[in-house]
């Protein structure tokens, strides 16, 4: 199985890496370009969108490679069952919506319609959240009635899809966080004995990492909605299917931890906008990555800090799956102390450097 994971991941990486320059050329040709025309933009010159198509290409080709292997020689894990077909149909919907938005800019309500439609297809194909963790139940979890199960599944998929889209505000941020989340889910899937989910996450990580060299600061291309919606949708689907959804003690805690960073940012954004009496769909400059930069961190430092936070949550999820609740709590406390201390150190250093440079400039003027 390790061989299958490595080969599929490398294939996805190579395809995505090779397809990104093509996506960049296509973006400029059809006008899918991000022009910095407001205060939220962190770049100063037009940059191509549609980078998500390269990620999708890497992922889909690696999945097809495994499907063909299953059909002809039994070497692949993916069989064309209703769940996989439903997922691929949903991918077509969210990616199509993303491409249209990258070119023409869709209103939020229209994007929501596409996302809900894709989530409904997932549910109808047989993938849904059936149980949630309940420490008071004898089995450690409670079963959901079918209507609540459908509603929660659709809410989860739409929520994660939008969460990844919302954190796509700095060069390399969404791609890096998605890669970390994919790798974390991969390790958990291996621990709980779910090779199907493990292979999906290995492929997703490979495709995203193949795009990241072009997207890390300074970015040469953005994934934009075509990529962010695909990654969020895929992570949402993988996290609720296979053994990951039936592992009693972690049935909801694992995906909540692994996807905790974009989820927290999204929930905080909704609360912030409601309190400010603004539409929850209205963009602003109050996201966590913006706040880190306002603290004095550079764009690269803010992104790396977000990587560390995401990796910490992913590591806690892995420890939870392997060692249990108390080990995960201890790990969170230890790492939190060092992260907070490191953030304060970076802030103090940056403020000192800014102060020193201001003093030098003042002396030169005098």
C-alpha positions, 0 to 999 in steps of 0.5 A, a space after each residue: 500500500 505504501 507503494 500505491 500511496 507514493 506513486 499516486 501522490 508523485 503522479 499528482 504532484 508532477 501533473 499539477 506542477 507541470 500544468 500550473 504554467 499552462 493554467 497561468 497562460 490560459 488565465 491571461 488569455 481569457 481574462 481570469 486575472 486578479 487586479 489589486 483594486 481594494 485594500 484587502 489585496 496583498 499584491 501590487 500587480 495583476 496576477 493570473 487566477 485559475 491555478 486551481 485547474 492545475 490542482 484539479 488536473 493533478 488530482 483527477 489524473 491520479 484518481 483515474 490512474 487508480 480507477 484504470 488500474 482497478 478495472 484492468 489488473 486490480 492494482 487500484 483502490 478506486 472502484 466506480 461506485 455511487 459514492 465516488 461518482 457522486 464525489 466526482 460529479 460534485 467536483 465538476 460542479 464546484 470547479 465549474 462554478 469556481 472557473 466562472 467566478 475566476 473569470 466573471 466574479 459571481 455573487 455570493 448567493 449564486 456560488 452558494 447555490 452551486 455549493 449546495 447542489 454539489 453537497 446534495 449530490 454527495 448526500 444522495 450518492 450515499 456519503 453522509 454524517 451518520 454519527 457524532 461523538 457523545 461521551 455520555 452514550 455507552 457506545 461513545 457516539 450517537 446516531 443521527 436521524 436521516 433528516 438531521 444527518 442530511 442537513 448536517 452533511 450539507 452544512 459541513 460540506 458547504 461550510 468547509 468549502 467556504 472556509 478554505 475559500 475565506 483563508 485564501 488571502 495570502 500567497 501560499 496560505 490556502 495551498 499550504 494549509 490544505 496540504 497540511 490538512 490532507 497529510 494529517 487526514 492521510 496519517 489518521 486514515 492509515 492509523 484507523 485502517 482506511 486505505 481508500 481515504 488514505 489514498 485520496 488524501 495522498 493524491 490531494 496532498 501531492 496535487 496541492 504541493 505541486 502547485 505550491 511552489 508557484 503560489 508561495 510568496 511572491 505568488 506567480 499565480 493564484 488558485 482562486 475560487 476554482 482551487 479553494 472550492 475544490 480543496 474545501 469540497 474534497 477535504 469535506 468529503 474525505 473527512 466524512 466517508 470511509 472508516 474516518 466517519 465510523 471511528 467511534 471516539 473520534 467521529 467528529 473531533 478529528 475533522 474538527 481539529 484538522 480543519 480547525 484553522 479555516 473553521 475558526 476563521 470562518 466562524 469568527 468572520 461570521 460573528 464579526 460581521 453580524 456584530 458589525 451589522 454587515 452581511 456575512 457574505 461581505 468581504 473584509 480585512 479582519 481575517 486571522 492572517 490580516 491580524 497577524 500582519 497588523 501585528 507586524 509580521 511580514 506576509 511570509 511570516 504570517 503564512 508560516 505562522 498559519 502553517 505552524 498552527 494548522 500543523 499543530 492541530 493536525 498533529 493533535 488530531 493524529 495523537 488523538 486517533 493514536 494515543 487518546 484524548 489526554 495526550 492530545 490535550 497535553 500536546 495542545 497546551 505545550 505547543 500553544 505555549 511555544 506558539 504564543 511565545 514565538 508570536 510575541 518574539 516575532 512581534 517585538 523583533 519586528 517592532 524594534 526593527 521598524 523603530 530602528 529604521 524610523 530612527 535612522 531615516 530621521 537622522 538621515 533627514 536631519 
